[in-house]
Amino acid sequence: DTAVSQTPKYLVTQMGNDKSIKCEQNLGHDTMYWYKQDSKKFLKIMFSYNNKELIINETVPNRFSPKSPDKAHLNLHINSLELGDSAVYFCASSQEGTQYFGPGTRLTVT
Amino acid sequence: AQSVTQLDSQVPVFEEAPVELRCNYSSSVSVYLFWYVQYPNQGLQLLLKYLSGSTLVESINGFEAEFNKSQTSFHLRKPSVHISDTAEYFCAVARHSGAGSYQLTFGKGTKLSVIP
């Protein structure tokens, strides 16, 4: 019954590795997002997709690449992980302006 | 461009006392306004929203917020808090970015600590 789900919940990896975070929503929404929450709890949008089309692409390093295989899924792939990528990553989906968030993925880069 | 200012980073309050968490925003276009709550080690939950219509909006757990266009504010209030309200509260504004996408800009959050 989970509306927006993410996997994994925790991800610990070493610098230089490549990792992916998956997101799925069962709300039937057309738009999905990725946000980053830093160690000070500040939330910032990274990307948004509408029906598999990239709409918002904030100033995020190109090591981050979102992929949307269909409108219910939005995955985030990160290449060459750096210490500064450690954060909580939230997926969200929206319909008519209201966004609903997933539980988050805590990424720790060592 | 849009921005959100949450004036208090931490608000301690005794149980059953009233609380107000302040939020001011700036935007050159019409926006939607939201409050989200984040309990420790959990995700963001939508608390309440203002899209249009009545400027006073309420949540199911006793919180309310009033949209004040002239003061560009959307303060969150509760007349009597419970221990379970201890959490981080985020104010956010959303503007349409095209093709059904809305860009949410968050404030830095206010940590509400309810003291028994």
Backbone of each chain as ProteinMPNN parsed JSONL, in Angstrom:
{"seq_chain_A": "DTAVSQTPKYLVTQMGNDKSIKCEQNLGHDTMYWYKQDSKKFLKIMFSYNNKELIINETVPNRFSPKSPDKAHLNLHINSLELGDSAVYFCASSQEGTQYFGPGTRLTVT", "coords_chain_A": {"N_chain_A": [[0.815, -1.207, 0.0], [2.2, 1.112, 0.092], [2.729, 4.409, -0.973], [4.776, 5.956, -2.248], [7.754, 4.473, -2.821], [11.133, 3.585, -1.974], [14.255, 2.107, -2.765], [17.605, 1.174, -2.018], [16.994, 1.484, 1.581], [19.114, 2.177, 3.162], [22.458, 2.896, 2.222], [25.72, 2.147, 1.984], [28.876, 2.902, 0.877], [32.008, 2.975, -0.92], [34.23, 5.66, -1.821], [34.378, 6.581, -5.248], [32.947, 4.46, -6.242], [30.067, 3.274, -8.183], [26.603, 3.736, -7.891], [23.073, 2.953, -7.574], [19.797, 4.234, -6.913], [16.491, 3.291, -6.407], [13.138, 4.22, -7.263], [9.65, 4.054, -6.846], [6.254, 4.753, -7.601], [2.831, 4.345, -6.741], [0.674, 5.887, -7.159], [-0.363, 6.814, -9.467], [0.529, 9.184, -10.487], [1.805, 11.747, -12.722], [4.207, 13.065, -12.53], [7.489, 12.967, -11.251], [10.145, 13.26, -8.789], [13.502, 14.008, -7.632], [15.094, 14.727, -4.588], [17.64, 16.174, -2.51], [18.727, 15.856, 0.789], [20.768, 17.47, 2.964], [23.375, 17.25, 5.521], [22.616, 19.16, 7.316], [19.972, 19.1, 7.184], [18.849, 20.495, 5.1], [16.789, 20.766, 2.284], [16.878, 20.177, -1.173], [15.864, 20.49, -4.526], [16.645, 18.206, -7.135], [16.074, 16.905, -9.628], [13.279, 16.694, -11.96], [10.753, 14.711, -13.491], [8.319, 14.427, -16.004], [6.008, 12.257, -17.038], [8.023, 10.562, -18.11], [9.69, 12.457, -19.262], [12.379, 14.702, -18.907], [12.139, 17.514, -16.888], [12.908, 19.408, -14.834], [16.183, 20.247, -14.11], [18.386, 20.758, -11.952], [21.366, 22.514, -10.814], [23.238, 20.134, -10.758], [25.948, 17.88, -10.356], [27.172, 16.186, -13.297], [27.642, 13.58, -12.761], [25.471, 12.526, -11.615], [22.706, 10.846, -12.76], [19.46, 10.727, -13.725], [16.919, 8.29, -14.431], [14.052, 7.346, -16.154], [12.118, 4.749, -16.632], [9.415, 4.308, -16.989], [6.312, 6.042, -16.249], [5.832, 5.511, -13.608], [8.163, 5.0, -12.307], [11.279, 6.255, -11.187], [14.591, 6.363, -11.312], [17.8, 6.863, -9.764], [21.028, 7.259, -10.721], [24.355, 7.211, -9.672], [27.553, 8.108, -10.455], [31.04, 7.493, -9.796], [31.29, 8.068, -6.914], [31.528, 10.574, -4.357], [32.797, 11.906, -1.226], [31.229, 14.089, -0.504], [28.764, 13.455, -1.495], [27.357, 12.139, 0.354], [24.326, 11.907, 1.968], [20.76, 12.26, 2.508], [18.546, 10.983, 0.211], [15.605, 11.831, -1.361], [12.76, 10.661, -3.007], [9.924, 11.813, -4.838], [6.478, 12.209, -5.793], [3.981, 13.826, -7.806], [0.768, 15.34, -8.315], [-1.026, 17.837, -9.798], [0.353, 19.814, -8.318], [0.775, 19.099, -5.576], [3.134, 17.444, -3.659], [4.243, 14.178, -2.815], [6.21, 12.32, -0.665], [8.787, 9.803, -0.667], [10.262, 7.383, 1.66], [12.954, 7.919, 1.847], [16.501, 7.533, 1.14], [19.347, 6.781, 2.779], [22.472, 7.697, 2.033], [25.783, 6.862, 2.478], [29.031, 7.725, 2.003], [32.204, 6.435, 2.133]], "CA_chain_A": [[0.0, 0.0, 0.0], [3.076, 2.265, 0.139], [2.455, 5.246, -2.124], [6.058, 6.2, -2.895], [8.735, 3.608, -2.164], [12.506, 3.717, -2.431], [15.199, 1.08, -2.339], [17.521, 0.681, -0.639], [16.779, 2.494, 2.617], [20.458, 2.584, 3.538], [23.468, 2.533, 1.224], [27.059, 2.513, 2.418], [29.76, 2.538, -0.214], [33.297, 3.673, -0.911], [34.489, 6.67, -2.852], [34.719, 6.08, -6.569], [31.984, 3.461, -6.719], [28.838, 3.692, -8.854], [25.45, 3.148, -7.216], [21.745, 3.391, -8.019], [18.671, 4.242, -5.992], [15.268, 3.102, -7.187], [11.922, 4.828, -6.731], [8.41, 3.647, -7.511], [5.033, 5.305, -7.011], [1.611, 3.667, -7.192], [-0.395, 6.882, -7.045], [-0.834, 7.193, -10.795], [0.969, 10.538, -10.799], [2.59, 11.893, -13.944], [5.475, 13.753, -12.292], [8.319, 12.446, -10.162], [11.241, 14.163, -8.437], [14.547, 13.638, -6.684], [15.581, 15.786, -3.709], [18.764, 15.83, -1.642], [18.727, 16.493, 2.105], [22.143, 17.425, 3.463], [23.56, 16.95, 6.948], [21.921, 20.195, 8.086], [18.539, 18.872, 6.921], [18.359, 21.354, 4.041], [16.271, 20.009, 1.155], [17.013, 20.889, -2.448], [15.448, 19.687, -5.668], [17.689, 17.846, -8.089], [15.477, 16.638, -10.94], [11.892, 16.262, -12.055], [10.344, 14.089, -14.743], [6.892, 14.345, -16.255], [5.722, 11.234, -18.039], [9.317, 10.103, -18.629], [10.455, 13.55, -19.855], [13.089, 15.534, -17.948], [11.609, 18.873, -16.836], [13.786, 20.22, -14.001], [17.521, 19.7, -13.943], [19.098, 21.788, -11.227], [22.822, 22.463, -10.982], [23.712, 18.906, -10.142], [27.056, 17.323, -11.166], [26.688, 15.225, -14.283], [27.801, 12.221, -12.236], [24.124, 12.097, -11.241], [21.875, 10.69, -13.952], [18.157, 10.125, -13.484], [16.375, 7.51, -15.544], [12.641, 7.044, -15.929], [11.684, 3.747, -17.609], [7.987, 4.555, -17.202], [5.954, 7.179, -15.389], [5.738, 5.082, -12.219], [9.505, 4.753, -11.791], [12.349, 7.222, -11.447], [15.792, 5.886, -10.637], [18.908, 7.818, -9.714], [22.323, 6.592, -10.795], [25.444, 8.126, -9.309], [28.882, 7.596, -10.826], [32.244, 8.022, -9.126], [30.809, 8.686, -5.686], [32.436, 11.394, -3.568], [32.38, 12.057, 0.177], [30.178, 15.103, -0.42], [27.477, 12.92, -1.935], [26.675, 11.58, 1.525], [23.11, 12.678, 2.221], [19.536, 11.475, 2.353], [17.923, 11.277, -1.075], [14.166, 11.584, -1.336], [11.976, 10.646, -4.229], [8.565, 12.313, -4.623], [5.633, 12.278, -6.992], [2.965, 14.872, -7.631], [-0.324, 15.581, -9.25], [-1.616, 19.152, -9.542], [1.111, 20.676, -7.42], [1.067, 18.57, -4.247], [4.143, 16.388, -3.757], [4.247, 13.137, -1.79], [7.586, 11.873, -0.598], [9.155, 8.475, -0.226], [10.881, 7.332, 2.988], [14.337, 8.366, 1.788], [17.639, 6.608, 1.084], [20.516, 7.411, 3.415], [23.705, 7.308, 1.351], [27.012, 7.196, 3.195], [30.209, 7.435, 1.192], [33.377, 6.38, 3.025]], "C_chain_A": [[0.851, 1.26, 0.0], [2.915, 3.076, -1.129], [3.72, 5.508, -2.938], [7.096, 5.376, -2.126], [10.11, 3.793, -2.798], [13.306, 2.523, -1.958], [16.589, 1.436, -2.836], [17.218, 1.807, 0.34], [18.119, 3.044, 3.095], [21.437, 2.076, 2.477], [24.804, 3.054, 1.703], [28.02, 2.013, 1.355], [31.038, 3.355, -0.141], [33.379, 4.7, -2.026], [34.873, 5.999, -4.161], [33.768, 5.053, -7.134], [30.816, 4.113, -7.456], [27.676, 2.988, -8.166], [24.151, 3.702, -7.792], [20.748, 3.319, -6.885], [17.406, 4.158, -6.844], [14.071, 3.723, -6.484], [10.733, 4.38, -7.551], [7.234, 4.308, -6.817], [3.815, 4.604, -7.601], [0.403, 4.59, -7.084], [-0.98, 7.279, -8.395], [-0.434, 8.602, -11.205], [1.829, 10.575, -12.053], [4.001, 12.418, -13.685], [6.189, 13.162, -11.091], [9.561, 13.305, -10.015], [12.301, 13.422, -7.625], [14.981, 14.889, -5.926], [16.764, 15.247, -2.925], [18.614, 16.587, -0.331], [20.116, 16.351, 2.711], [22.183, 17.213, 4.976], [22.898, 17.983, 7.852], [20.421, 20.161, 7.836], [17.981, 19.786, 5.835], [17.987, 20.518, 2.831], [16.363, 20.824, -0.124], [16.631, 19.959, -3.592], [16.649, 19.416, -6.575], [17.09, 17.741, -9.506], [13.968, 16.474, -10.817], [11.651, 15.701, -13.454], [8.832, 14.124, -14.826], [6.666, 13.35, -17.375], [6.969, 10.834, -18.826], [10.154, 11.205, -19.281], [11.095, 14.405, -18.773], [12.581, 16.962, -18.024], [12.542, 19.803, -16.063], [15.125, 19.499, -13.881], [18.347, 20.802, -13.286], [20.601, 21.611, -11.4], [23.4, 21.301, -10.193], [24.866, 18.374, -10.989], [26.553, 16.263, -12.136], [27.035, 13.792, -13.921], [26.448, 11.64, -11.818], [23.275, 12.001, -12.51], [20.564, 10.002, -13.572], [17.71, 9.332, -14.709], [14.943, 7.125, -15.206], [12.169, 6.048, -16.973], [10.198, 3.838, -17.934], [7.555, 5.577, -16.167], [5.792, 6.793, -13.929], [7.096, 4.892, -11.564], [10.454, 5.88, -12.162], [13.552, 6.782, -10.63], [16.878, 6.943, -10.707], [20.208, 7.036, -9.705], [23.414, 7.617, -10.51], [26.773, 7.462, -9.643], [29.959, 8.226, -9.946], [31.902, 8.766, -7.839], [31.905, 9.408, -4.924], [31.895, 11.52, -2.146], [31.201, 13.022, 0.307], [28.818, 14.643, -0.907], [26.702, 12.29, -0.782], [25.508, 12.48, 1.915], [21.942, 11.701, 2.259], [18.875, 11.928, 1.059], [16.463, 10.871, -1.022], [13.597, 11.625, -2.738], [10.582, 11.187, -3.878], [7.786, 12.201, -5.92], [4.547, 13.305, -6.749], [1.905, 14.825, -8.725], [-0.926, 16.92, -8.852], [-0.934, 19.886, -8.384], [1.478, 20.114, -6.067], [2.011, 17.378, -4.368], [4.085, 15.472, -2.545], [5.6, 12.446, -1.838], [7.711, 10.41, -0.19], [9.874, 8.545, 1.115], [12.342, 7.762, 3.007], [15.339, 7.23, 1.709], [18.825, 7.34, 1.677], [21.764, 6.845, 2.775], [24.901, 7.79, 2.159], [28.18, 6.768, 2.334], [31.442, 7.506, 2.098], [34.677, 6.429, 2.23]], "O_chain_A": [[0.313, 2.364, -0.081], [2.954, 2.53, -2.232], [3.741, 5.311, -4.153], [7.285, 5.566, -0.924], [10.237, 4.109, -3.981], [13.063, 1.991, -0.876], [16.742, 1.942, -3.948], [17.192, 2.973, -0.052], [18.242, 4.232, 3.395], [21.275, 0.991, 1.918], [25.002, 4.263, 1.816], [27.985, 0.842, 0.976], [31.127, 4.318, 0.62], [32.684, 4.608, -3.038], [35.587, 4.996, -4.186], [33.76, 4.79, -8.337], [30.6, 5.321, -7.372], [27.746, 1.791, -7.887], [24.128, 4.767, -8.409], [20.839, 2.459, -6.009], [17.265, 4.848, -7.854], [14.004, 3.745, -5.255], [10.786, 4.328, -8.78], [7.211, 4.416, -5.591], [3.767, 4.309, -8.795], [-0.734, 4.14, -6.938], [-1.978, 7.997, -8.457], [-0.985, 9.156, -12.156], [2.488, 9.598, -12.409], [4.892, 12.241, -14.515], [5.582, 12.893, -10.055], [9.986, 13.982, -10.95], [12.046, 12.378, -7.025], [15.204, 15.951, -6.508], [16.888, 14.044, -2.699], [18.402, 17.799, -0.324], [20.585, 15.237, 2.943], [21.15, 17.022, 5.618], [22.647, 17.71, 9.026], [19.693, 21.074, 8.226], [16.764, 19.853, 5.659], [18.761, 19.665, 2.395], [15.985, 21.995, -0.165], [17.023, 18.793, -3.621], [17.53, 20.258, -6.757], [17.544, 18.4, -10.441], [13.44, 16.165, -9.749], [12.243, 16.136, -14.442], [8.142, 13.878, -13.836], [7.079, 13.569, -18.514], [6.954, 10.78, -20.056], [11.23, 10.918, -19.805], [10.423, 14.793, -17.817], [12.587, 17.566, -19.096], [12.927, 20.858, -16.566], [15.186, 18.305, -13.59], [18.925, 21.656, -13.958], [21.052, 20.67, -12.054], [23.969, 21.471, -9.114], [24.785, 18.406, -12.217], [25.615, 15.528, -11.828], [26.753, 12.877, -14.694], [26.296, 10.426, -11.684], [23.148, 12.978, -13.248], [20.558, 8.845, -13.152], [18.061, 9.645, -15.847], [14.658, 6.64, -14.111], [11.849, 6.444, -18.093], [9.776, 3.483, -19.034], [8.342, 5.944, -15.295], [5.628, 7.672, -13.083], [7.161, 4.643, -10.36], [10.442, 6.39, -13.283], [13.529, 6.827, -9.4], [16.878, 7.803, -11.588], [20.462, 6.246, -8.796], [23.4, 8.731, -11.034], [27.069, 6.371, -9.155], [29.803, 9.333, -9.43], [32.196, 9.953, -7.701], [33.043, 8.945, -4.844], [30.716, 11.28, -1.885], [30.295, 12.811, 1.113], [27.826, 15.355, -0.752], [25.529, 11.948, -0.928], [25.688, 13.673, 2.162], [22.103, 10.495, 2.071], [18.671, 13.123, 0.843], [16.122, 9.737, -0.687], [13.914, 12.504, -3.539], [10.121, 11.03, -2.748], [8.362, 12.111, -7.004], [4.23, 13.617, -5.601], [2.112, 14.357, -9.845], [-1.296, 17.115, -7.694], [-1.606, 20.511, -7.564], [2.419, 20.608, -5.446], [1.727, 16.42, -5.088], [3.905, 15.917, -1.411], [6.075, 12.042, -2.9], [6.87, 9.861, 0.522], [10.078, 9.632, 1.655], [12.912, 7.951, 4.082], [15.07, 6.112, 2.148], [19.26, 8.372, 1.166], [22.085, 5.668, 2.943], [25.015, 8.973, 2.482], [28.308, 5.596, 1.978], [31.683, 8.522, 2.75], [35.76, 6.392, 2.814]]}, "seq_chain_B": "AQSVTQLDSQVPVFEEAPVELRCNYSSSVSVYLFWYVQYPNQGLQLLLKYLSGSTLVESINGFEAEFNKSQTSFHLRKPSVHISDTAEYFCAVARHSGAGSYQLTFGKGTKLSVIP", "coords_chain_B": {"N_chain_B": [[12.573, 33.864, -9.111], [12.331, 32.172, -5.99], [11.978, 32.126, -2.421], [12.186, 30.831, 0.919], [11.74, 31.57, 4.287], [12.244, 30.38, 7.427], [11.805, 31.457, 10.508], [12.614, 30.589, 12.999], [14.924, 28.305, 14.183], [14.836, 26.411, 16.151], [12.294, 25.417, 18.385], [11.353, 25.154, 21.546], [8.754, 23.846, 23.575], [6.299, 23.53, 26.144], [4.365, 20.626, 26.907], [0.959, 20.591, 25.954], [0.853, 23.302, 25.686], [0.349, 26.216, 23.556], [1.594, 26.644, 20.167], [3.496, 28.39, 17.676], [4.849, 28.243, 14.528], [6.909, 30.0, 12.457], [6.744, 31.232, 9.103], [7.907, 32.779, 6.257], [7.718, 33.889, 2.878], [9.05, 34.561, -0.39], [8.239, 35.461, -3.673], [7.981, 35.953, -7.165], [5.9, 35.148, -8.622], [2.642, 33.529, -8.606], [2.195, 31.146, -6.043], [2.03, 27.85, -4.573], [1.533, 26.774, -1.214], [3.019, 24.96, 1.464], [3.214, 22.847, 4.375], [5.414, 20.527, 5.663], [6.137, 17.64, 7.66], [8.742, 16.073, 9.422], [9.466, 13.287, 11.105], [11.819, 11.894, 13.473], [14.377, 10.231, 11.765], [12.756, 9.547, 9.639], [10.733, 9.867, 6.608], [9.413, 12.668, 4.68], [6.318, 14.022, 5.544], [3.262, 15.176, 4.294], [1.713, 17.858, 5.804], [-0.122, 20.051, 5.723], [-1.708, 22.136, 3.211], [-1.88, 25.0, 1.065], [-3.606, 25.837, -1.695], [-5.568, 27.275, -3.063], [-8.513, 29.322, -2.511], [-10.049, 29.243, 0.713], [-8.171, 30.987, 3.121], [-7.363, 29.926, 5.48], [-6.16, 26.909, 6.509], [-6.449, 23.513, 7.551], [-5.135, 20.695, 9.399], [-5.502, 17.129, 9.966], [-4.632, 16.503, 12.478], [-4.866, 18.647, 14.204], [-3.281, 20.905, 13.629], [-3.027, 24.153, 12.119], [-2.831, 26.544, 9.446], [-2.368, 29.809, 8.18], [-2.708, 31.568, 5.248], [-1.285, 34.544, 4.389], [-1.382, 36.971, 2.241], [-0.566, 39.643, 2.001], [1.388, 39.925, 3.909], [3.054, 38.022, 3.101], [3.173, 35.46, 4.356], [2.94, 32.259, 6.017], [2.189, 30.99, 8.52], [2.39, 28.365, 10.939], [0.246, 26.851, 13.284], [-0.69, 25.489, 16.496], [-3.035, 24.841, 18.961], [-2.614, 23.307, 21.26], [-0.016, 21.365, 22.103], [1.315, 18.005, 21.713], [3.427, 15.408, 23.054], [4.027, 13.741, 20.946], [4.183, 15.428, 18.806], [6.718, 16.291, 18.495], [9.198, 16.992, 16.254], [10.71, 17.766, 13.038], [9.825, 20.582, 11.205], [8.921, 21.671, 8.024], [8.53, 24.401, 5.925], [7.297, 25.154, 2.684], [7.362, 26.374, -0.684], [5.753, 26.15, -3.838], [6.221, 26.444, -7.282], [4.966, 26.525, -10.594], [6.694, 24.702, -13.033], [6.435, 23.949, -15.562], [4.919, 21.624, -17.842], [3.377, 20.081, -15.982], [5.047, 19.896, -13.819], [6.217, 20.889, -10.642], [8.256, 23.109, -8.888], [9.566, 22.729, -5.777], [10.527, 24.786, -3.158], [12.244, 24.766, -0.207], [12.127, 25.86, 3.246], [14.604, 26.189, 5.894], [13.84, 24.623, 7.943], [12.222, 23.972, 11.113], [12.866, 22.894, 14.287], [10.751, 21.371, 16.384], [10.414, 20.884, 19.742], [8.797, 19.156, 22.153], [8.215, 19.497, 25.497], [7.835, 17.425, 28.303]], "CA_chain_B": [[13.164, 33.099, -8.021], [11.514, 32.133, -4.783], [12.721, 31.73, -1.232], [11.384, 30.591, 2.119], [12.465, 31.827, 5.531], [11.657, 29.931, 8.68], [12.498, 32.388, 11.386], [13.123, 29.921, 14.198], [15.484, 26.988, 13.869], [14.402, 25.493, 17.204], [11.226, 25.926, 19.233], [10.959, 24.268, 22.645], [7.462, 24.246, 24.139], [5.787, 22.543, 27.077], [3.194, 19.861, 26.479], [-0.355, 21.218, 26.091], [0.946, 24.74, 25.415], [0.202, 26.538, 22.13], [2.849, 26.88, 19.444], [3.432, 28.966, 16.336], [6.078, 28.139, 13.752], [6.764, 31.079, 11.495], [7.238, 31.007, 7.744], [7.705, 33.851, 5.287], [8.206, 33.491, 1.566], [9.084, 35.585, -1.429], [8.111, 34.906, -5.007], [7.504, 36.916, -8.145], [4.714, 34.563, -9.259], [1.755, 32.843, -7.664], [2.76, 29.89, -5.563], [1.304, 27.041, -3.616], [2.262, 26.754, 0.056], [2.927, 23.665, 2.13], [3.986, 22.46, 5.55], [5.735, 19.116, 5.767], [6.697, 17.252, 8.948], [9.687, 14.953, 9.354], [9.777, 12.681, 12.401], [13.212, 11.408, 13.483], [14.757, 9.111, 10.897], [11.671, 9.187, 8.734], [10.581, 10.719, 5.438], [8.589, 13.872, 4.802], [4.873, 13.806, 5.43], [2.509, 16.397, 4.05], [0.902, 18.226, 6.962], [-1.239, 20.782, 5.149], [-1.358, 22.86, 1.999], [-2.746, 26.039, 0.55], [-3.545, 25.945, -3.152], [-6.449, 28.384, -3.398], [-9.709, 29.298, -1.681], [-9.948, 29.745, 2.083], [-6.771, 31.226, 3.51], [-7.079, 29.136, 6.682], [-6.194, 25.487, 6.193], [-6.29, 22.714, 8.766], [-4.737, 19.303, 9.237], [-6.342, 16.221, 10.743], [-4.114, 16.355, 13.843], [-5.009, 19.848, 15.008], [-2.509, 22.037, 13.161], [-3.641, 25.009, 11.127], [-1.941, 27.572, 8.909], [-3.105, 30.858, 7.501], [-2.017, 32.251, 4.171], [-1.444, 35.99, 4.441], [-0.709, 37.427, 1.021], [0.046, 40.965, 2.184], [2.587, 39.748, 4.718], [3.754, 36.866, 2.503], [3.453, 34.52, 5.444], [2.144, 31.026, 6.1], [2.579, 30.495, 9.838], [1.75, 27.127, 11.395], [-0.144, 26.974, 14.69], [-1.464, 24.435, 17.141], [-3.421, 25.399, 20.259], [-2.163, 22.489, 22.373], [0.858, 20.36, 21.502], [1.541, 16.735, 22.399], [4.789, 14.885, 22.937], [4.163, 13.136, 19.623], [4.4, 16.471, 17.787], [8.151, 16.539, 18.399], [9.617, 16.675, 14.889], [11.2, 18.893, 12.252], [8.74, 21.072, 10.353], [9.433, 22.397, 6.874], [7.635, 25.199, 5.103], [7.756, 25.089, 1.294], [6.544, 26.996, -1.72], [5.87, 25.469, -5.125], [5.808, 27.178, -8.464], [4.863, 25.672, -11.767], [7.917, 24.733, -13.831], [6.14, 23.465, -16.905], [4.581, 20.217, -18.094], [2.89, 19.399, -14.791], [6.087, 19.82, -12.801], [6.241, 22.015, -9.71], [9.514, 23.167, -8.154], [9.407, 23.024, -4.358], [11.65, 25.41, -2.45], [12.018, 24.549, 1.218], [12.837, 26.584, 4.273], [15.649, 25.395, 6.533], [13.242, 23.751, 8.945], [12.121, 24.351, 12.521], [12.78, 21.712, 15.134], [9.822, 21.538, 17.495], [10.658, 19.938, 20.838], [7.747, 19.262, 23.153], [8.767, 19.128, 26.807], [6.768, 16.881, 29.169]], "C_chain_B": [[12.238, 33.149, -6.803], [12.382, 31.702, -3.617], [11.767, 31.586, -0.067], [12.261, 30.824, 3.333], [11.663, 31.296, 6.696], [12.463, 30.601, 9.779], [13.124, 31.732, 12.611], [13.678, 28.557, 13.829], [15.06, 25.946, 14.912], [13.326, 26.174, 18.044], [10.928, 24.883, 20.306], [9.653, 24.772, 23.251], [6.975, 23.143, 25.077], [4.539, 21.875, 26.51], [1.917, 20.601, 26.867], [-0.313, 22.74, 25.931], [0.717, 24.985, 23.926], [1.561, 26.786, 21.485], [2.556, 27.537, 18.106], [4.805, 28.825, 15.698], [5.944, 29.088, 12.567], [7.414, 30.762, 10.155], [6.902, 32.223, 6.9], [8.301, 33.42, 3.961], [8.3, 34.718, 0.672], [9.028, 34.876, -2.776], [7.552, 35.962, -5.929], [6.256, 36.404, -8.872], [3.845, 33.914, -8.191], [2.352, 31.489, -7.283], [1.725, 29.118, -4.749], [2.17, 26.951, -2.363], [1.991, 25.458, 0.804], [3.669, 23.693, 3.467], [4.158, 20.945, 5.495], [6.329, 18.855, 7.149], [7.604, 16.045, 8.738], [9.971, 14.479, 10.774], [11.173, 12.077, 12.336], [13.393, 10.16, 12.636], [13.628, 8.625, 9.987], [11.636, 10.143, 7.547], [9.714, 11.926, 5.725], [7.122, 13.517, 4.62], [4.189, 15.144, 5.21], [1.599, 16.668, 5.243], [-0.336, 19.001, 6.509], [-0.741, 21.623, 3.984], [-2.367, 23.957, 1.727], [-2.541, 26.108, -0.962], [-4.38, 27.125, -3.629], [-7.618, 28.335, -2.418], [-9.464, 29.877, -0.302], [-8.498, 29.866, 2.511], [-6.386, 30.474, 4.775], [-7.23, 27.663, 6.337], [-5.862, 24.697, 7.447], [-5.831, 21.308, 8.431], [-5.592, 18.432, 10.151], [-5.857, 16.101, 12.184], [-4.022, 17.68, 14.583], [-4.156, 21.041, 14.612], [-3.345, 22.865, 12.185], [-2.612, 26.033, 10.651], [-2.783, 28.567, 8.147], [-2.225, 31.54, 6.468], [-2.326, 33.738, 4.26], [-0.652, 36.587, 3.281], [0.021, 38.744, 1.233], [1.342, 40.876, 2.984], [3.467, 38.616, 4.199], [4.164, 35.864, 3.575], [2.518, 33.328, 5.388], [2.533, 30.354, 7.405], [1.749, 29.277, 10.243], [1.449, 27.25, 12.886], [-0.817, 25.7, 15.177], [-1.787, 24.923, 18.543], [-2.896, 24.613, 21.453], [-1.32, 21.331, 21.813], [0.969, 19.115, 22.375], [2.982, 16.312, 22.204], [5.033, 14.359, 21.531], [4.354, 14.155, 18.505], [5.872, 16.833, 17.646], [8.667, 16.056, 17.052], [10.237, 17.92, 14.273], [10.088, 19.283, 11.292], [9.329, 21.952, 9.255], [8.307, 23.124, 6.163], [8.176, 25.177, 3.678], [6.802, 25.836, 0.387], [6.789, 26.258, -3.024], [5.432, 26.405, -6.236], [5.855, 26.239, -9.668], [6.106, 25.834, -12.637], [7.696, 24.21, -15.242], [5.796, 21.995, -16.925], [4.192, 19.462, -16.83], [3.885, 19.299, -13.666], [6.074, 21.077, -11.943], [7.542, 21.978, -8.92], [9.24, 23.599, -6.723], [10.686, 23.65, -3.822], [11.332, 25.338, -0.968], [12.714, 25.604, 2.074], [13.826, 25.649, 4.955], [15.124, 24.507, 7.647], [13.227, 24.367, 10.326], [11.96, 23.077, 13.327], [11.891, 22.028, 16.324], [10.099, 20.459, 18.53], [9.596, 20.166, 21.9], [8.262, 18.677, 24.468], [7.654, 18.619, 27.718], [6.556, 17.734, 30.42]], "O_chain_B": [[11.459, 34.088, -6.64], [13.384, 31.008, -3.789], [10.674, 32.152, -0.069], [13.389, 30.335, 3.401], [10.529, 31.718, 6.924], [13.652, 30.335, 9.95], [14.066, 32.271, 13.192], [12.979, 27.742, 13.228], [14.94, 24.759, 14.607], [13.433, 27.356, 18.373], [10.324, 23.849, 20.02], [9.465, 25.977, 23.422], [7.213, 21.961, 24.828], [3.774, 22.469, 25.75], [1.809, 21.159, 27.959], [-1.35, 23.395, 26.034], [0.872, 24.069, 23.118], [2.543, 27.095, 22.161], [1.524, 27.288, 17.483], [5.809, 29.246, 16.274], [5.0, 28.999, 11.781], [8.466, 30.127, 10.075], [5.748, 32.647, 6.837], [9.278, 32.671, 3.926], [7.708, 35.762, 0.945], [9.668, 33.847, -2.993], [6.733, 36.782, -5.514], [5.633, 37.136, -9.641], [4.248, 33.769, -7.037], [2.937, 30.793, -8.112], [0.708, 29.654, -4.308], [3.395, 27.042, -2.441], [0.88, 24.93, 0.78], [4.616, 24.455, 3.658], [3.202, 20.192, 5.309], [6.95, 19.738, 7.74], [7.283, 15.125, 7.986], [10.63, 15.17, 11.55], [11.662, 11.778, 11.246], [12.665, 9.176, 12.771], [13.561, 7.452, 9.62], [12.405, 11.103, 7.484], [9.33, 12.175, 6.868], [6.738, 12.817, 3.683], [4.511, 16.13, 5.873], [0.812, 15.81, 5.642], [-1.461, 18.651, 6.868], [0.46, 21.803, 3.786], [-3.536, 23.866, 2.101], [-1.446, 26.398, -1.443], [-3.952, 27.886, -4.497], [-7.709, 27.424, -1.596], [-8.761, 30.877, -0.154], [-7.696, 28.959, 2.29], [-5.204, 30.393, 5.109], [-8.302, 27.222, 5.921], [-5.095, 25.148, 8.297], [-6.091, 20.791, 7.345], [-6.317, 18.94, 11.006], [-6.61, 15.634, 13.038], [-3.2, 17.831, 15.487], [-4.297, 22.107, 15.211], [-4.244, 22.352, 11.518], [-1.654, 26.347, 11.357], [-3.793, 28.209, 7.541], [-1.137, 32.024, 6.778], [-3.487, 34.143, 4.211], [0.573, 36.694, 3.331], [1.113, 38.939, 0.7], [2.274, 41.65, 2.766], [4.498, 38.295, 4.791], [5.328, 35.477, 3.687], [1.445, 33.385, 4.788], [3.134, 29.28, 7.404], [0.563, 29.181, 9.928], [2.295, 27.698, 13.661], [-1.417, 24.947, 14.41], [-0.889, 25.379, 19.251], [-2.743, 25.169, 22.54], [-1.838, 20.438, 21.142], [0.752, 19.153, 23.586], [3.671, 16.795, 21.305], [6.126, 14.515, 20.987], [4.656, 13.779, 17.373], [6.232, 17.609, 16.761], [8.589, 14.869, 16.737], [10.285, 18.983, 14.893], [9.483, 18.428, 10.645], [10.124, 22.854, 9.519], [7.27, 22.542, 5.843], [9.391, 25.181, 3.483], [5.602, 25.922, 0.647], [7.9, 25.795, -3.285], [4.401, 27.071, -6.137], [6.658, 25.309, -9.741], [6.523, 26.951, -12.941], [8.64, 24.048, -16.015], [6.311, 21.212, -16.127], [4.628, 18.329, -16.626], [3.596, 18.674, -12.645], [5.936, 22.189, -12.452], [7.897, 20.948, -8.348], [8.743, 24.699, -6.483], [11.78, 23.118, -4.005], [10.277, 25.794, -0.527], [13.741, 26.164, 1.69], [13.885, 24.46, 4.639], [15.875, 23.725, 8.231], [14.09, 25.173, 10.675], [11.048, 22.284, 13.092], [12.237, 22.854, 17.169], [10.028, 19.267, 18.233], [9.51, 21.25, 22.478], [8.683, 17.522, 24.534], [6.641, 19.295, 27.893], [5.701, 17.416, 31.246]]}, "name": "protein", "num_of_chains": 2, "seq": "DTAVSQTPKYLVTQMGNDKSIKCEQNLGHDTMYWYKQDSKKFLKIMFSYNNKELIINETVPNRFSPKSPDKAHLNLHINSLELGDSAVYFCASSQEGTQYFGPGTRLTVTAQSVTQLDSQVPVFEEAPVELRCNYSSSVSVYLFWYVQYPNQGLQLLLKYLSGSTLVESINGFEAEFNKSQTSFHLRKPSVHISDTAEYFCAVARHSGAGSYQLTFGKGTKLSVIP"}
